[in-house]
């Protein structure tokens, strides 16, 4: 996925996350943030800085993102089997 690509459905989001999981299984040791602690820290930092990142790519941060769904998804992954 590239910065300009869009996820248009819950199913596409799930497929994207599965792709990240597969990529981690193949090359996780090469990731900058290969531990869960570092990954979550980088995720929080990126979310904080997202408006600037979007601006750097000539885009606007989507105003209507479902932040609650994303937060609930992350929280649920701590206990979901």
Backbone as CSV, one residue per row, in Angstrom:
resi,resn,N_x,N_y,N_z,CA_x,CA_y,CA_z,C_x,C_y,C_z
1,UNK,0.851,-1.172,0.000,0.000,0.000,0.000,0.896,1.235,0.000
2,UNK,0.483,2.218,-0.763,1.208,3.484,-0.833,0.385,4.561,-0.151
3,UNK,0.999,5.698,0.127,0.336,6.739,0.897,-0.983,7.177,0.269
4,UNK,-1.054,7.255,-1.045,-2.260,7.727,-1.704,-3.379,6.706,-1.784
5,UNK,-3.080,5.455,-1.500,-4.091,4.400,-1.580,-5.131,4.578,-0.488
6,UNK,-6.347,4.158,-0.767,-7.416,4.275,0.216,-7.987,2.912,0.560
7,UNK,-8.340,2.755,1.817,-9.075,1.588,2.294,-10.532,2.011,2.312
8,UNK,-11.383,1.289,1.613,-12.769,1.721,1.451,-13.785,0.895,2.233
9,UNK,-13.323,-0.138,2.916,-14.284,-0.975,3.645,-13.589,-1.652,4.823
10,UNK,-14.407,-2.166,5.717,-13.884,-2.915,6.855,-13.131,-4.153,6.366
11,UNK,-13.640,-4.780,5.315,-12.992,-5.971,4.764,-11.614,-5.637,4.193
12,UNK,-11.518,-4.499,3.508,-10.214,-4.084,2.977,-9.238,-3.765,4.097
13,UNK,-9.739,-3.168,5.176,-8.884,-2.887,6.327,-8.376,-4.181,6.946
14,UNK,-9.267,-5.167,7.114,-8.859,-6.462,7.671,-7.820,-7.126,6.772
15,UNK,-8.021,-7.077,5.461,-7.061,-7.663,4.524,-5.718,-6.936,4.597
16,UNK,-5.749,-5.624,4.753,-4.521,-4.849,4.872,-3.746,-5.252,6.128
17,UNK,-4.456,-5.380,7.253,-3.809,-5.768,8.509,-3.234,-7.179,8.386
18,UNK,-3.971,-8.086,7.740,-3.430,-9.437,7.513,-2.162,-9.383,6.672
19,UNK,-2.150,-8.499,5.692,-0.946,-8.331,4.880,0.230,-7.850,5.708
20,UNK,-0.015,-6.928,6.633,1.059,-6.492,7.537,1.549,-7.652,8.391
21,UNK,0.616,-8.470,8.866,0.987,-9.627,9.681,1.871,-10.584,8.873
22,UNK,1.510,-10.829,7.635,2.304,-11.717,6.776,3.680,-11.114,6.490
23,UNK,3.706,-9.807,6.250,4.980,-9.129,6.016,5.869,-9.210,7.257
24,UNK,5.269,-9.050,8.435,6.039,-9.167,9.668,6.598,-10.585,9.829
25,UNK,5.800,-11.583,9.492,6.267,-12.976,9.590,7.458,-13.212,8.660
26,UNK,7.453,-12.570,7.504,8.538,-12.746,6.536,9.762,-11.898,6.861
27,UNK,9.524,-10.634,7.250,10.648,-9.708,7.360,10.583,-8.819,8.588
28,UNK,9.885,-9.243,9.628,9.709,-8.413,10.814,11.000,-7.942,11.446
29,UNK,12.035,-8.757,11.377,13.313,-8.372,11.969,13.915,-7.162,11.265
30,UNK,13.434,-6.833,10.071,13.935,-5.680,9.330,13.126,-4.405,9.611
31,UNK,11.987,-4.535,10.283,11.145,-3.365,10.566,11.868,-2.440,11.537
32,UNK,11.678,-1.170,11.371,12.219,-0.184,12.297,11.646,-0.385,13.699
33,UNK,10.367,-0.765,13.767,9.669,-0.937,15.042,9.180,-2.382,15.157
34,UNK,10.118,-3.295,15.375,9.818,-4.720,15.319,9.206,-5.275,16.603
35,UNK,9.301,-4.553,17.712,8.648,-5.033,18.935,7.285,-4.355,19.056
36,UNK,6.384,-4.988,19.779,5.060,-4.397,19.969,5.166,-3.046,20.665
37,UNK,6.041,-2.940,21.648,6.216,-1.682,22.367,6.625,-0.553,21.420
38,UNK,7.615,-0.809,20.589,8.071,0.219,19.642,7.019,0.498,18.577
39,UNK,6.338,-0.553,18.110,5.301,-0.388,17.094,4.177,0.510,17.607
40,UNK,3.680,0.235,18.815,2.595,1.048,19.374,3.058,2.480,19.636
41,UNK,4.293,2.652,20.084,4.829,3.997,20.278,4.904,4.766,18.964
42,UNK,5.368,4.099,17.917,5.450,4.735,16.601,4.053,5.034,16.061
43,UNK,3.110,4.142,16.307,1.734,4.362,15.868,1.156,5.615,16.531
44,UNK,1.345,5.747,17.835,0.852,6.925,18.552,1.521,8.195,18.027
45,UNK,2.826,8.142,17.807,3.545,9.314,17.303,3.060,9.689,15.908
46,UNK,2.834,8.695,15.064,2.355,8.974,13.708,0.960,9.587,13.747
47,UNK,0.090,9.068,14.601,-1.256,9.631,14.731,-1.167,11.087,15.179
48,UNK,-0.292,11.377,16.153,-0.099,12.758,16.607,0.357,13.668,15.469
49,UNK,1.214,13.172,14.598,1.826,13.981,13.541,1.131,13.844,12.187
50,UNK,0.017,13.119,12.128,-0.605,12.768,10.849,-0.964,13.979,9.994
51,UNK,-1.421,15.064,10.615,-1.785,16.227,9.800,-0.582,16.755,9.022
52,UNK,0.584,16.790,9.630,1.794,17.217,8.936,2.223,16.234,7.866
53,UNK,2.112,14.954,8.169,2.470,13.931,7.188,1.581,14.065,5.957
54,UNK,0.282,14.191,6.175,-0.638,14.364,5.053,-0.288,15.610,4.249
55,UNK,-0.017,16.710,4.948,0.353,17.956,4.266,1.591,17.758,3.393
56,UNK,2.577,17.016,3.900,3.801,16.766,3.142,3.531,16.015,1.845
57,UNK,2.453,15.256,1.797,2.074,14.523,0.595,1.004,15.257,-0.209
58,UNK,0.736,16.522,0.158,-0.233,17.318,-0.571,-1.665,16.875,-0.378
59,UNK,-1.960,16.282,0.771,-3.301,15.781,1.061,-3.814,16.404,2.350
60,UNK,-5.129,16.326,2.539,-5.750,16.770,3.781,-6.070,15.557,4.643
61,UNK,-5.842,15.678,5.929,-6.211,14.614,6.857,-7.720,14.424,6.788
62,UNK,-8.196,13.194,6.561,-9.637,12.978,6.463,-10.337,13.411,7.761
63,UNK,-11.301,14.320,7.662,-11.946,14.837,8.867,-12.932,13.868,9.491
64,UNK,-13.448,12.920,8.729,-14.512,12.064,9.231,-14.071,10.661,9.584
65,UNK,-12.797,10.465,9.899,-12.336,9.135,10.251,-13.062,8.601,11.471
66,UNK,-13.301,7.311,11.486,-13.973,6.706,12.635,-12.919,6.299,13.650
67,UNK,-12.479,7.273,14.421,-11.400,7.060,15.380,-11.818,6.074,16.464
68,UNK,-13.083,6.077,16.847,-13.561,5.163,17.882,-13.474,3.723,17.407
69,UNK,-13.847,3.459,16.157,-13.750,2.103,15.617,-12.304,1.627,15.644
70,UNK,-11.385,2.485,15.223,-9.982,2.107,15.201,-9.476,1.830,16.612
71,UNK,-9.827,2.700,17.561,-9.407,2.501,18.952,-9.989,1.210,19.526
72,UNK,-11.264,0.961,19.272,-11.885,-0.277,19.766,-11.235,-1.500,19.142
73,UNK,-10.869,-1.412,17.877,-10.208,-2.530,17.200,-8.867,-2.841,17.847
74,UNK,-8.099,-1.797,18.138,-6.806,-2.005,18.787,-6.978,-2.596,20.182
75,UNK,-7.925,-2.058,20.929,-8.176,-2.562,22.281,-8.646,-4.015,22.242
76,UNK,-9.548,-4.317,21.332,-10.090,-5.685,21.249,-8.993,-6.693,20.910
77,UNK,-7.992,-6.286,20.140,-6.920,-7.199,19.775,-6.089,-7.639,20.960
78,UNK,-6.213,-6.959,22.102,-5.457,-7.373,23.276,-6.057,-8.628,23.920
79,UNK,-7.317,-8.944,23.593,-7.966,-10.107,24.220,-8.659,-11.032,23.232
80,UNK,-8.884,-10.596,22.006,-9.636,-11.374,21.017,-8.804,-12.533,20.511
81,UNK,-9.422,-13.693,20.345,-8.675,-14.877,19.868,-8.855,-15.087,18.387
